[in-house]
Amino acid sequence: MLVCSFLVGCSVGPNYKKPQFELPQKITREESKQDVYSVEINQDWWKSYGSKEINQLVELALKNNPNIDVGIANLRVAQKNVVAQQGFFFPSIGAGYALSRQNIGKTLSSNLSSGDMLYNLHTASVSVGFVPDIFGGNRRQVESLKALANAQSYQLQALKISIASNVVAAAIQEASLREQVKAVQELAEAARLQLEHARRLRAAGYYSAVDLAVQETLYAQAVAQVPTIEKSREQTLDLLAVLCGKMPSEPLLLPSLLSIQVPDKLPRSVQSSLVAQRPDVKIADELLRAANAQIGVTIANMLPQISISGTFGSSATLFGDLSNSANNFWAGTGIVSQPVFAGGTLFARKAAAEAGRDASLAQYKSTVLTAFQNVADTLYALDADGRYYKTALDNEVANQSLYEMSQKQLQTGYISEAAMLNTKQTYLQARINALQAYATYLGDTTALYQTLGGGWSEHTAQVYRH
């Protein structure tokens, strides 16, 4: 190893090898091959919802969200740290000038040919220093910093995916809540009319106190839903505004629920290899690479350290005489130092670096497992919530039909107003349930895009190639 290092500048320490993680053939416990999603997701996947308002909101968020500015700044910090560390591959050059006035007294003899005891001394010099990276300690440090910079770049990509996903989810939720507010207000009004009708019947002796209490309870339950849903909508609007980099009081262009469509060809299953392309998996990979490189840094610190320095300058009592070659001086120094005893510090640092590598390896495996869990959870939710939404929609359609028939029956005198109001309330509650189910299902589609990496491309990341 020593001969190799001196001749070709090998880097000590283990070379990085990406962990071999056996990917499963399927994500969930039950999958059909014909549903496997094999095409790449478009980078601007949010356009698949067919809403120009959602497109504008996402673009606004990606442009104005301050967290993205934080991520960009952190990426610049990481990249400049790489450049700074790479500077140690080159010699350092320094220049200096010193002016002193001295009086050596009569006890000491003057070091000047003139014998003057009191004089000015001008000294100008240039120094060059170089520490050869013979054992690759600096190369390993640069490798580690590059990996950290790559991780920061992937973190920025993940942040953009998260912001876009949150904007789409919030826009869908707000649109649903807006419709729910209308429905629940209409429901409360129908409950109020039915309560007034019950009170008239009670006053006329046709209604029992128990029946009236039941209607009062139903009315209170209907009214209580109004502020709850209104609060949720207002808070969702606040969230959406902040995601877009605006104050909560600033207006936004919002989509209607009818303008938001379910994306075409939505996958029910995905190839497991797609999960490995998530930014968080890439981040874990780069952090493991950085930790692995630190082992080489600690090993290099245990080996002989070589430094070379040289100084050239001129010293004279008069500034104009500095250019006189008779006043020139120079010196060259080569130093080889070998740590002999450091109280176990160097060995402990190496052991700590190895432990850090082991921790990063375990974290990488945990990240991969969590990625598969996220995708599997989302696929299950998408399937279950899709079936629930279909049931809720069928229930809404059936109750709407029943309500429309009751209106006609009321006009012809076949049923009472109370019966019609009862079917109306049942229909409105079914509509609220369907609206909530639709928002949940659309939210699952957004979560699926996010868990699959949001359609990001590694080509868009500013990374160092190892």
Beta strands, then each sheet from edge to edge (+ up, - down):
strand 1: 36-37
strand 2: 92-103
strand 3: 118-130
strand 4: 269-270
strand 5: 305-316
strand 6: 328-337
sheet 1: 1+ 4+
sheet 2: 2+ 3- 5+ 6-
end
